[in-house]
């Protein structure tokens, strides 16, 4: 496994790599969700690259950039076990050198939900993903459905800018009690961790009701909200959304594929999750 910090060296290594070449972009602190993406990519490509970069431009002011978990040696050991060929682990100055002032505006899809709650977040995501795609030139890139809006933003980015990358979306990986795997789960206290599966229970109840015929958007959003409100450790419900999977416009009635998504706070920890209804 080759570990590269320099952008030009990474680009050269990827040009020389056998094809197809897969890419798994990460911010490190790897867990089973990341490793599921890595294994899928390993199966489907001749060569596999993983990036590890805690992207400062996707954190809003006051968010958890400074305390975001970092353990590069552990991450590298895990990736070595999975047969990764190339690891790109740049510094912030390598990605954003002095004078950097070119940004990718991801448009209306990025203005809703996470974009409304975290101003500038998707500009940072779109910019760093575009840079990674330009450096690596992957045939396929792998993302988890847990970050459902991010997936839609990146798919639109690839389509609109003719980036020529196949975006592979991998189902959310969950704990046995339903909690979606996330690096930020490590912030939860033991009591909050016990309470956190209420998110999946609320989404699942709405899914069951939809399968039994409930199609009203406000009805389904209310089901989710009521279940979340019953958990005392849920301190804030930032949003409950039932939106069209193409536009993220809120739905009055489900007529096709829809994404039911939530963002909640347990203490200082902000968790997101979603399910697809159709």
For each residue, the residues with C-beta under 8 A, 3 or more apart:
1: 76 79 80 84 85 86 87
2: 13 85 86 87
3: 76 87 89
4: 9 10 13 86 87 88 89
5: 9 88 89 90 91 94
6: 9 10 90 94
7: 10 11 90 94 95 135
8: 11 12
9: 4 5 6 12 13
10: 4 6 7 13 14 86 88 90 135 136
11: 7 8 14 15 135 136 137
12: 8 9 15 16
13: 2 4 9 10 16 17 86
14: 10 11 17 21 49 86 135 136 137 138
15: 11 12 137
16: 12 13
17: 13 14 21 46 47 49 85 86
18: 21 46 47
19: 46 47 139
20: 44 45 46 47 139 140
21: 14 17 18 45 46 47 48 49 136 137 138 139 140
22: 41 42 44 45 47 48 49 138 139 140 141 142
23: 41 48 49 50 51 132 133 136 138 140 141 142 165
24: 34 37 38 41 48 49 50 51 141 142
25: 50 51 53 128 129 132 141 143
26: 30 34 50 51 52 53 75
27: 52 53 54 55 68 183
28: 52 53 54 69 70 71 72 75
29: 68 69 70 71 75 183 186
30: 26 34 35 74 75 78 79
31: 34 35 181 182 183
32: 35 36 173 181
33: 36 37 144 146 172 173 180 181 182
34: 24 26 30 31 37 38
35: 30 31 32 38 39 78 82
36: 32 33 39 40 144 170 173
37: 24 33 34 40 41 142 143 144 170
38: 24 34 35 41 42 48 50 79 82 84 142
39: 35 36 42 43 82
40: 36 37 43 44 142 168 170
41: 22 23 24 37 38 44 45 48 140 142 168
42: 22 38 39 45 48 82 83 84
43: 39 40
44: 20 22 40 41 140 168
45: 20 21 22 41 42 48 139 140
46: 17 18 19 20 21
47: 17 18 19 20 21 22 85 86
48: 21 22 23 24 38 41 42 45 83 84 85 86
49: 14 17 21 22 23 24 84 85 86 87 88 136 138
50: 23 24 25 26 38 79 84 86 87 88
51: 23 24 25 26 87 88 89 90 132 136
52: 26 27 28 72 75 87 88 89
53: 25 26 27 28 88 89 90 95 128
54: 27 28 65 68 70
55: 27 58 59 95 124 125 128
56: 59 65 92 96 124
57: 96 120 123 124 127 128
58: 55 120 121 122 124 125 128
59: 55 56 63 64 65 68 121 124
60: 63 118 119 120 121
61:
62:
63: 59 60 118
64: 59 67 68 184 187
65: 54 56 59 68
66:
67: 64
68: 27 29 54 59 64 65 183
69: 28 29 183 186
70: 28 29 54
71: 28 29 74 75
72: 28 52 75 76 89
73: 76 77
74: 30 71 77 78
75: 26 28 29 30 52 71 72 78 79
76: 1 3 72 73 79 80 87
77: 73 74 80 81
78: 30 35 74 75 81 82
79: 1 30 38 50 75 76 82 84 87
80: 1 76 77 83 84
81: 77 78
82: 35 38 39 42 78 79
83: 42 48 80
84: 1 38 42 48 49 50 79 80 87
85: 1 2 17 47 48 49
86: 1 2 4 10 13 14 17 47 48 49 50
87: 1 2 3 4 49 50 51 52 76 79 84
88: 4 5 10 49 50 51 52 53 132 135 136
89: 3 4 5 51 52 53 72
90: 5 6 7 10 51 53 94 95
91: 5 94 95
92: 56 95 96
93: 96 97 98
94: 5 6 7 90 91 97
95: 7 53 55 90 91 92 128 131
96: 56 57 92 93 100
97: 93 94 100
98: 93
99:
100: 96 97
101:
102: 127
103: 123 127
104: 123 126 127 130 157 161
105: 123 126
106: 109 110 122 123 125 126 153 156 157
107: 110 111 156 160
108: 111 112 247
109: 106 112 115 122 149 152 153 156 247 248
110: 106 107 115 121 122 123 126 149 153
111: 107 108 115 116
112: 108 109 115 116 149 241 243 248
113: 116 117 149 239 241 243 248 261 263
114: 117 118 121 122 149 150 263 272
115: 109 110 111 112 118 119 121 122 149
116: 111 112 113 119 239
117: 113 114 238 239 263
118: 60 63 114 115 121
119: 60 115 116
120: 57 58 60 123 124
121: 58 59 60 110 114 115 118 124 125
122: 58 106 109 110 114 115 125 126 149 150 153
123: 57 103 104 105 106 110 120 126 127
124: 55 56 57 58 59 120 121 127 128
125: 55 58 106 121 122 128 129 150 153 154
126: 104 105 106 110 122 123 129 130 153 154 157
127: 57 102 103 104 123 124 130 131
128: 25 53 55 57 58 95 124 125 131 132
129: 25 125 126 132 133 154 157
130: 104 126 127 133 134 157 161 163
131: 95 127 128 134 135
132: 23 25 51 88 128 129 135 136
133: 23 129 130 136 137 138 141 158 163 165
134: 130 131 137
135: 7 10 11 14 88 131 132
136: 10 11 14 21 23 49 51 88 132 133
137: 11 14 15 21 133 134
138: 14 21 22 23 49 133 141 165
139: 19 20 21 22 45 165 166
140: 20 21 22 23 41 44 45 165 166 167 168
141: 22 23 24 25 133 138 154 165 166 167 168
142: 22 23 24 37 38 40 41 168 170
143: 25 37 147 150 151 154 167 168 169 170
144: 33 36 37 147 151 169 170 171 172 173
145: 148 151 169 170 171 172 274 276
146: 33 172 173 180 181 182 272 273 274
147: 143 144 150 151 272
148: 145 151 152 259 261 274 276
149: 109 110 112 113 114 115 122 152 153 248 259 261
150: 114 122 125 143 147 153 154
151: 143 144 145 147 148 154 155 167 169
152: 109 148 149 155 156 245 246 248
153: 106 109 110 122 125 126 149 150 156 157
154: 125 126 129 141 143 150 151 157 158 167
155: 151 152 158 159 167
156: 106 107 109 152 153 159 160
157: 104 106 126 129 130 153 154 160 161 163
158: 133 154 155 161 163 164 165 167
159: 155 156 162
160: 107 156 157
161: 104 130 157 158
162: 159
163: 130 133 157 158
164: 158
165: 23 133 138 139 140 141 158
166: 139 140 141
167: 140 141 143 151 154 155 158
168: 40 41 44 140 141 142 143
169: 143 144 145 151
170: 36 37 40 142 143 144 145 173
171: 144 145
172: 33 144 145 146 180 181 273 274
173: 32 33 36 144 146 170 180 181
174: 178 179 180 181 200
175: 178 179 180 181 197
176:
177: 197 200
178: 174 175 197 199 200 201 204
179: 174 175 185 193 196 197 199 200
180: 33 146 172 173 174 175 199 200 271 273
181: 31 32 33 146 172 173 174 175 185
182: 31 33 146 185 271 272
183: 27 29 31 68 69 186
184: 64 187 269 270 271
185: 179 181 182 188 193 196 269 271
186: 29 69 183
187: 64 184 267 268 269
188: 185 192 193 196 266 267 269
189: 192 193 267
190: 193 194
191: 194 195 233
192: 188 189 195 196 233 266 267 269
193: 179 185 188 189 190 196
194: 190 191 197
195: 191 192 198 231 232 233 234 266
196: 179 185 188 192 193 199 266 271
197: 175 177 178 179 194 200 201
198: 195 201 202 227 228 230 231 234
199: 178 179 180 196 202 203 228 262 264 271 273
200: 174 177 178 179 180 197 203 204 273
201: 178 197 198 204 205 227
202: 198 199 205 206 223 224 225 227 228 262
203: 199 200 206 207 224 260 262 273 274 275
204: 178 200 201 207 208 275
205: 201 202 208 209 223 224 227
206: 202 203 209 210 214 220 221 223 224 260 275 277
207: 203 204 210 211 260 275 277
208: 204 205 211 212
209: 205 206 212 213 214 219 220 223
210: 206 207 213 214 215 220 254 277
211: 207 208
212: 208 209
213: 209 210
214: 206 209 210 219 220 223
215: 210 220 253 254 255
216: 219 220 252 253
217: 220 221 242 250 251 252 253 254
218: 221 222 252
219: 209 214 216 222 223
220: 206 209 210 214 215 216 217 223 224 242 254 260 277
221: 206 217 218 224 225 240 241 242 260
222: 218 219 225 226
223: 202 205 206 209 214 219 220 226 227
224: 202 203 205 206 220 221 227 228 240 260 262
225: 202 221 222 228 229 237 240
226: 222 223 229 230
227: 198 201 202 205 223 224 230 231
228: 198 199 202 224 225 231 234 237 240 262 264
229: 225 226 234 237
230: 198 226 227
231: 195 198 227 228 234
232: 195
233: 191 192 195 266 267
234: 195 198 228 229 231 237 264 265 266
235: 265 266 267
236: 264 265
237: 225 228 229 234 240 262 263 264
238: 117 262 263 264 265 270
239: 113 116 117 261 262 263
240: 221 224 225 228 237 261 262
241: 112 113 221 248 250 259 260 261 262
242: 217 220 221 250 251 254 258 259 260 277
243: 112 113 247 248 249 250 251 258 259 261
244: 247 248 249 251 256 257 258 259
245: 152 248 256 257 258 259 276
246: 152 257
247: 108 109 243 244
248: 109 112 113 149 152 241 243 244 245 259
249: 243 244
250: 217 241 242 243
251: 217 242 243 244 254 255 258
252: 216 217 218
253: 215 216 217
254: 210 215 217 220 242 251 258 277 278
255: 215 251
256: 244 245 278
257: 244 245 246 276 277 278
258: 242 243 244 245 251 254 276 277 278
259: 148 149 241 242 243 244 245 248 274 275 276 277
260: 203 206 207 220 221 224 241 242 274 275 276 277
261: 113 148 149 239 240 241 243 272 273 274
262: 199 202 203 224 228 237 238 239 240 241 272 273 274
263: 113 114 117 237 238 239 270 271 272
264: 199 228 234 236 237 238 270 271
265: 234 235 236 238 268 269 270 271
266: 188 192 195 196 233 234 235 269 271
267: 187 188 189 192 233 235
268: 187 265
269: 184 185 187 188 192 265 266
270: 184 238 263 264 265
271: 180 182 184 185 196 199 263 264 265 266
272: 114 146 147 182 261 262 263
273: 146 172 180 199 200 203 261 262
274: 145 146 148 172 203 259 260 261 262
275: 203 204 206 207 259 260
276: 145 148 245 257 258 259 260
277: 206 207 210 220 242 254 257 258 259 260
278: 254 256 257 258
